[in-house]
Amino acid sequence: MKIYTKTGDKGQTALIGGRRVSKADLRIDSYGTVDELNSWIGLVRDQAVNSNRRDLLKEIQDRLFTVGAELATDPGKAPKQKMPAIVSNDVKLLENAMDTMDAELPELRAFVLPGGHEAVSYCHLARTVCRRAERLVITLNESSPVDELVLQYLNRLSDYLFVLSRKMAQELNAEEVAWQPRL
């Protein structure tokens, strides 16, 4: 099987279900941004500080492929094969991981400036891409309904990535800089 098909040379691609749409379609932008997020999470997973979290981060990457499949499916046409789906336990897994990390972190009293260590910065980049993906999927949902659990998962994932960035900073003994607004 060749990677290139030439079917997208004129700016269109096929959804799962066969309908062709513009590569600039909001649905394509949404799952493309989820794909970008998945790459950033791969980079976060590859950081030595996350050696004990690699399995969870791989699971998150797998769920993002599930989100991408959901978003790539033509809402007007049922797929011929069974499709994976986000389930409530996927959201709960993120919440439990956050609760565990939060219990070991100092109380948050201010906004935190991204940075302090390269690995922490990668996590903040993943978080911001996750928020962008969430905004795109919310916009898509306004015109074409998206599974509510997909929206919840992306929202919780951005929270998870924030808490993870703080936990990574703690484990790396990186400075966590509180934002001090100039007034």
N, C-alpha and C positions, 0 to 999 in steps of 0.2 A: 504494500500500500504506500503510495506516495504521499508526502506531507502536503505538497502543493496540488491543488485541483484546478486552479485558474477560474473557479466559479465566483470568486470574490473580486475579480479584477476590475469590476465596474462599480465597486462600492457597496455591494450587497452581500448578505450572509443568510444562512438558513437557520431558523429556530428548530428546536426539537419538535417535530410534527410536520416539518417540511416548508412552512411558509417562509418566503424570502422577505427580508427587511433591510433597510439601509444600515450600514455599519455605524452610522451616527444616531441610530434609534436609541431612545432612552433606555430601553431594555438591554441593548448591547453595551451601552456605557455603564449600566449598573453591574452586569456580570463581569465586564472587563475590569471594573474597579475592584470587585471582589477577588478577581484573579491577581491583580496587583497586590492587594492586601495579603493574599496567600504567599506571594513571593517575599514580602517583607517579614511575614511570620516565619518563613523558612530561614531567613537571615537571623532573626531573633533566636530561633531554635538552635542555630549553629554556634551561638556564643557559649563559651566554656562555662560561664556562670549559670547557664540553664541546663547543665548536664542532668540534673535530677528532675527536670520538667520536660525533657524531650518527648516522652510518650504523650503527655497531655498536649503539647504543642503540635505533635503529629496528628493527634485526634482532632484538634481544632482545624488543622489544614484539611483533613478529610471532610469535616463538616462544611468547610468553605467550598469544597467541590460540590457538595450536596446543595448548598445555597446557589451556586452557579448553575447547576442543572435545573433547579426550580425556576430560576430567572430566565434560563435559555429555552424554556418550554413555552410553546405557543399556547396562551391561555384559552384560545378558542378550539383547541384540538387536543384530545387526550392522547398521550404517547402510547405507542404500540407495546412497549415493554414496561415492566414495573420500574418505578423511579424511586430513588432514595428520598427520604424526607427528614427534616429537622423535627425532633420530638422534644417534649417538655424536659426530659432528663438531660438533654444537651444544654439547655439553659441552666438547669440546676447544677450541672457539673461545673460550669463557670462560677456560679454563685458560691458553691462550696469551696472552690479553689481560692476565690477572693476572701472569703471568711477566714480561711486558714492563714493566708498571708497577712491580712489585716490584724489578726490577733498578735502578730509578731512585729508590727510596725508602730512607730510613734504616731500619736494622734495628728491628723492633718488640720492645721490651723490657718493655712493660707494657700493660695495657688502656688504651684511649683513650676519653676522655669525648667523646660526640657534641657537635658544635658547632664554633665557631671562625669560621664564616661561614655566612650563610643558605643558600648553595648546598650547602655540605657537610652542613648539617643536613637538607636535603631528601633527600640521598643516604642518610643514616642512617635517616631515616623509611622510605624505600623498603626498606632492608635489614631493618628490623624487621618490616615488613609481609610481606616475603619469608619470613622465619623463621616468622611466623604461618601463612602459606599452606603452608609445608612441614610444619608440625606437623599442620595439618588434613588434608593429603593423606596423611600417614603414618597418621593415625587412620582415614581412609577406607580405606586399603590393608589395614588389619587386618580389615575386614569385607567388602571388595569389592576384589579385586586391581586395582592401578594399574600401568601400565607402569613398569618399574624406571628407565628413562631419564628419566621425568618426575620421579621422586624425586631422581635424581642431578642433573638440571638445576636444580631449585629449590635444592638444597643448594649447588651450585657458584655459582649466581647470587647467593645471599646473601654468599658469600665474595667474589665479584667486586665487589659493591656496597660491601663493607667496604674492599677495596683501592682501589676508585675514590674513596671518600670521602677516604682518605689522600692519594691522588694529587691530587685537587682541592684539598685543603688546602695541599699543597706548591705547586701552581701559583698559588694565590691568596695565598700568603705568609700564610696563616692559622695561628694558633697551634694546635699539636696538643698537647692537654693530657693528659699521662699520669695515670692514676688513681693516687692515693696513698692507700691505705687508712688510715683512722685506727685505730690500735691502742692 
